[in-house]
Amino acid sequence: MIIYNVTVNIDDNVRDDWKKWMLNTHIPEVMETGLFSGYKFCKLLKEEPQGTTYAIQYYCHNKKALEDYMNNHAPALQKSHIDRYKDKFVAFRSFLEVENEKSEQE
């Protein structure tokens, strides 16, 4: 499994609007691509001097599906985020490959 992690520090002045937009619009649009099996929306516990930091983790079964997303869907979806929250956020993306996993139920 591949985890596509998007970490965003959002200005507190727009945080509530951003969070609502992410959960009701942006994340559903990402999931509608059919290339991810699920996601987690996480808030970092560490207090930041400015803004609030979130990590959104999308779960993808393989690198090919992630490449499809990055090449064919990400540019337009990222543009809509930039257009809506220009100068109000900082984001970085990382890609992780799960090598071993165990849940409490196992």
Residue pairs with C-beta under 8 A, 6 or more apart in sequence:
1 59
1 60
1 61
1 97
1 98
1 101
2 59
2 60
2 61
2 62
2 63
2 65
2 66
2 95
2 96
2 97
2 98
3 57
3 58
3 59
3 60
3 95
3 96
3 97
3 98
4 36
4 57
4 58
4 60
4 66
4 69
4 93
4 95
5 55
5 56
5 57
5 58
5 93
5 94
5 95
5 96
6 55
6 56
6 57
6 58
6 91
6 92
6 93
7 53
7 54
7 55
7 56
7 91
7 92
7 93
7 94
8 53
8 54
8 55
8 56
8 89
8 90
8 91
9 48
9 50
9 51
9 52
9 53
9 89
9 90
9 91
10 18
10 19
10 51
10 52
10 53
10 54
10 85
10 88
10 89
11 50
11 51
11 85
11 88
11 89
12 50
12 51
12 52
13 88
14 85
14 88
15 51
15 52
18 85
18 88
18 89
19 54
21 84
22 41
22 54
22 56
23 41
26 77
26 80
26 81
27 39
27 41
27 56
29 77
29 80
30 36
30 39
30 58
30 69
30 73
30 77
31 39
31 58
33 69
33 73
35 60
35 65
35 66
35 68
35 69
35 73
36 58
36 59
36 60
36 65
36 69
37 59
37 60
37 61
38 58
38 59
39 56
39 57
39 58
39 59
40 56
40 57
41 54
41 56
42 54
42 55
42 56
42 57
43 52
43 53
43 54
44 52
44 53
44 54
44 55
46 53
51 89
51 90
60 66
60 69
66 95
81 89
81 91
